[in-house]
Amino acid sequence: MPEQTPHVDETAAPGLDTALADLAGSGTLLVALDFDGTLAPFADDPGQVGALPGSWAAVLTLQRAARTEVVLVSGRPLDSLARVSHAPDDMSLVGSHGVEWRVDGHDEAALTDDERARVARIGAALDAVGERFPGVVIEHKPAGHGVHTRRVSAEVAAQANAAASQAAHDADPQVLERGGKDIVEFAVRHVTKGDAIARLRELRRADSVLFAGDDVTDEDAFRVLGAGDVGVKVGPGDTVAGYRVADPAALTDVLKQLARLRATR
């Protein structure tokens, strides 16, 4: 029986089939992907997530295709991203929204002494908030901290987020606050995924870019995409992306289709 060709649901993402075909024919292609909520469904324990098998198989196929590079671009710390993704050593990773890099000779993670001191002050203030709200998890990252509220009610989450915001800004008036799905993050470097995508495009001299992401922080990346690029929003929520799919499982079909087209060009 002949193998069936993956097909994107045009009802959910009209025109995406054509956009992927055009993208597959480009010269140098950068495929940049968020991880949590995009390649991997969410889990209460962030350490226990994993990419959907079909999506990961397509990612590895794309990674092997000529003139194609896959980069995972995540809000996770770099070591956490490497651990949960099981990415091969030759796959580029960008963590902490663009602060940390594992990209061919462009590794970056070091903070200044002043930045490290700021991170420590903010972390201590947020730890005190976490003690007041059982179920709220404070995640410490190299350039900031995340306040996770997935395990608590909406009412408790709102209270905890307000308290965390007050505490973080009292500890460091210059802190960058950004919200996401069941998380509010407080960082000392004003770097976005949009900055990361723009820099990756330049480093790799990419002719076209595919970026897929699900969260508010991914909108920065969608905004830097240009003509000939493809942005895919995963799940609900306002977006400037050109296309949308329902969930990570639906993105699997998108990645399979692009991998097939790119591998046979």
C-alpha positions as CSV (number, residue, x, y, z in Angstrom):
1,M,0.0,0.0,0.0
2,P,1.5,3.4,-1.0
3,E,2.6,5.7,1.8
4,Q,0.1,8.5,2.4
5,T,1.2,12.1,2.1
6,P,0.7,14.1,5.2
7,H,-1.8,16.9,4.5
8,V,-2.4,20.0,6.5
9,D,-6.0,20.7,7.4
10,E,-6.8,23.6,5.2
11,T,-9.9,24.4,7.2
12,A,-7.7,25.2,10.2
13,A,-4.9,26.8,8.2
14,P,-6.1,27.9,4.7
15,G,-3.2,28.3,2.3
16,L,-0.6,26.6,4.4
17,D,-0.1,23.7,2.0
18,T,0.9,26.2,-0.7
19,A,3.1,28.2,1.7
20,L,4.9,25.0,2.7
21,A,5.5,24.0,-0.9
22,D,7.0,27.5,-1.6
23,L,9.1,27.3,1.5
24,A,10.5,23.9,0.6
25,G,11.8,25.3,-2.7
26,S,13.8,28.1,-1.0
27,G,17.6,28.1,-0.9
28,T,18.8,28.0,2.6
29,L,16.0,27.3,5.0
30,L,16.0,28.0,8.8
31,V,13.4,25.9,10.7
32,A,13.0,27.5,14.2
33,L,10.7,25.8,16.6
34,D,9.5,26.5,20.2
35,F,9.5,23.4,22.3
36,D,6.8,23.4,25.1
37,G,3.3,23.6,23.7
38,T,4.7,23.3,20.1
39,L,6.7,20.2,19.7
40,A,5.7,18.9,23.1
41,P,2.3,19.0,24.9
42,F,2.4,20.7,28.2
43,A,2.8,18.7,31.5
44,D,2.4,19.7,35.1
45,D,6.0,18.7,35.6
46,P,8.2,20.6,33.1
47,G,10.9,18.0,33.5
48,Q,8.7,15.2,32.2
49,V,7.7,16.6,28.8
50,G,8.7,15.2,25.5
51,A,8.3,16.0,21.8
52,L,5.6,14.1,20.0
53,P,7.3,11.2,18.1
54,G,6.0,12.1,14.7
55,S,7.1,15.7,15.1
56,W,10.5,14.7,16.3
57,A,11.0,12.3,13.4
58,A,10.2,15.1,11.0
59,V,12.6,17.5,12.8
60,L,15.4,15.0,12.4
61,T,14.6,14.5,8.7
62,L,14.7,18.3,8.2
63,Q,18.0,18.5,10.1
64,R,19.5,16.0,7.6
65,A,18.1,17.8,4.5
66,A,20.5,19.8,2.3
67,R,20.8,23.6,3.1
68,T,18.4,23.2,6.0
69,E,19.0,23.9,9.7
70,V,16.7,23.3,12.6
71,V,17.0,25.4,15.8
72,L,15.0,25.0,18.9
73,V,14.2,28.4,20.4
74,S,12.8,28.2,23.9
75,G,12.2,30.1,27.1
76,R,13.7,27.2,28.9
77,P,17.3,27.4,30.2
78,L,19.6,25.8,27.7
79,D,20.5,22.8,29.9
80,S,16.8,22.1,30.5
81,L,16.1,22.4,26.8
82,A,18.9,20.0,25.9
83,R,17.8,17.5,28.5
84,V,14.0,17.3,27.7
85,S,14.5,17.6,23.9
86,H,17.3,15.0,23.6
87,A,18.5,17.1,20.7
88,P,21.6,15.7,19.0
89,D,24.9,17.5,19.5
90,D,24.8,19.0,16.0
91,M,21.4,20.6,16.5
92,S,21.4,24.3,17.4
93,L,19.6,25.4,20.6
94,V,18.7,28.8,21.9
95,G,17.5,29.0,25.5
96,S,16.2,31.6,27.9
97,H,14.4,33.5,25.1
98,G,17.7,34.2,23.3
99,V,20.2,34.8,26.1
100,E,21.8,31.3,25.9
101,W,23.2,29.9,22.7
102,R,24.5,26.5,21.5
103,V,25.0,27.5,17.9
104,D,28.2,26.6,16.1
105,G,30.8,28.7,17.8
106,H,28.3,31.3,19.0
107,D,27.7,29.9,22.5
108,E,26.7,32.7,24.9
109,A,25.5,32.4,28.5
110,A,27.8,34.5,30.6
111,L,26.3,37.3,32.6
112,T,28.2,40.3,34.0
113,D,28.8,40.4,37.7
114,D,26.1,43.1,38.0
115,E,23.6,40.9,36.1
116,R,24.3,37.9,38.3
117,A,23.7,40.1,41.4
118,R,20.4,41.3,40.0
119,V,19.3,37.7,39.2
120,A,20.1,36.7,42.8
121,R,18.2,39.6,44.3
122,I,15.1,38.9,42.2
123,G,15.3,35.2,42.9
124,A,15.4,35.7,46.6
125,A,12.4,38.0,46.4
126,L,10.4,35.5,44.3
127,D,11.3,32.6,46.6
128,A,9.7,34.5,49.4
129,V,6.5,34.8,47.3
130,G,6.6,31.1,46.4
131,E,6.6,30.2,50.1
132,R,3.4,32.2,50.5
133,F,1.6,30.3,47.8
134,P,1.8,26.4,48.0
135,G,1.7,24.9,44.5
136,V,3.3,27.9,42.9
137,V,6.7,26.9,41.5
138,I,9.6,29.3,41.2
139,E,12.0,28.2,38.4
140,H,15.5,29.7,38.6
141,K,17.1,30.4,35.2
142,P,20.5,31.8,34.3
143,A,19.2,35.3,33.4
144,G,16.0,35.4,35.4
145,H,13.2,33.4,37.0
146,G,9.8,31.9,36.1
147,V,6.7,31.8,38.3
148,H,4.7,28.7,37.3
149,T,1.0,28.6,38.3
150,R,-0.2,25.6,36.4
151,R,-0.9,23.6,39.6
152,V,-3.1,26.2,41.3
153,S,-6.5,27.8,40.7
154,A,-6.9,30.9,38.6
155,E,-7.7,33.0,41.7
156,V,-4.5,31.8,43.5
157,A,-2.5,32.3,40.2
158,A,-3.7,35.9,39.9
159,Q,-2.7,36.6,43.5
160,A,0.6,35.0,43.2
161,N,1.5,36.8,40.0
162,A,0.6,40.1,41.4
163,A,2.7,39.5,44.5
164,A,5.6,38.2,42.3
165,S,5.4,41.3,40.1
166,Q,5.5,43.6,43.1
167,A,8.4,41.7,44.7
168,A,10.5,41.5,41.6
169,H,10.1,45.2,40.7
170,D,10.9,46.2,44.3
171,A,14.1,44.1,44.1
172,D,15.1,45.4,40.7
173,P,13.1,48.3,39.1
174,Q,14.7,47.5,35.7
175,V,13.5,43.8,35.6
176,L,11.8,42.7,32.4
177,E,8.4,41.1,33.1
178,R,6.7,39.0,30.5
179,G,3.7,36.7,30.7
180,G,3.1,33.3,29.2
181,K,0.8,30.3,29.6
182,D,0.6,29.7,33.3
183,I,3.9,31.4,33.8
184,V,5.3,34.9,34.4
185,E,9.0,35.5,33.8
186,F,11.3,38.1,35.3
187,A,14.6,38.6,33.5
188,V,17.6,40.9,33.6
189,R,18.3,40.9,29.9
190,H,15.9,42.5,27.4
191,V,16.3,39.8,24.7
192,T,13.4,38.3,22.8
193,K,12.8,35.4,20.5
194,G,12.5,37.9,17.8
195,D,16.0,39.1,18.4
196,A,17.1,35.4,18.3
197,I,15.4,34.7,15.0
198,A,16.8,37.8,13.4
199,R,20.3,36.9,14.5
200,L,19.9,33.3,13.4
201,R,18.8,34.4,10.0
202,E,21.9,36.5,9.6
203,L,24.3,33.9,11.0
204,R,22.9,31.2,8.7
205,R,22.2,33.6,5.7
206,A,18.8,32.0,5.5
207,D,16.7,32.7,2.5
208,S,13.5,31.7,4.3
209,V,12.4,30.9,7.8
210,L,9.7,28.8,9.3
211,F,8.9,29.6,12.9
212,A,6.3,27.8,15.0
213,G,5.3,28.6,18.6
214,D,2.3,28.7,20.9
215,D,2.9,31.4,23.5
216,V,2.8,35.1,24.0
217,T,6.6,35.3,23.9
218,D,6.6,33.7,20.4
219,E,4.8,36.7,19.0
220,D,8.1,38.6,19.0
221,A,9.5,36.0,16.6
222,F,6.4,36.1,14.4
223,R,6.8,39.9,14.1
224,V,10.3,39.6,12.5
225,L,9.2,37.2,9.8
226,G,9.1,38.7,6.3
227,A,7.9,37.9,2.8
228,G,8.5,34.3,1.9
229,D,8.7,33.2,5.6
230,V,6.0,31.1,7.3
231,G,4.8,31.6,10.9
232,V,2.6,29.0,12.5
233,K,0.7,29.7,15.7
234,V,0.0,26.5,17.7
235,G,-3.3,26.7,19.6
236,P,-5.6,29.5,20.6
237,G,-4.8,33.2,21.3
238,D,-4.3,36.4,19.4
239,T,-1.4,36.2,17.0
240,V,0.3,38.0,14.1
241,A,1.3,34.6,12.6
242,G,0.1,34.0,9.1
243,Y,-1.2,30.5,9.9
244,R,-2.6,28.6,12.9
245,V,-3.0,24.9,13.8
246,A,-5.0,23.6,16.7
247,D,-2.3,21.9,18.9
248,P,1.1,20.1,18.8
249,A,-0.5,17.1,17.2
250,A,-1.7,19.2,14.3
251,L,1.8,20.7,13.9
252,T,3.1,17.2,13.4
253,D,1.4,17.1,10.0
254,V,2.9,20.5,9.1
255,L,6.4,19.3,9.9
256,K,6.0,16.0,8.2
257,Q,4.8,17.7,5.0
258,L,7.7,20.2,5.0
259,A,10.2,17.4,5.7
260,R,8.9,15.3,2.8
261,L,8.9,18.3,0.4
262,R,12.4,19.4,1.5
263,A,13.9,16.0,1.4
264,T,12.8,15.4,-2.2
265,R,13.5,18.8,-3.7
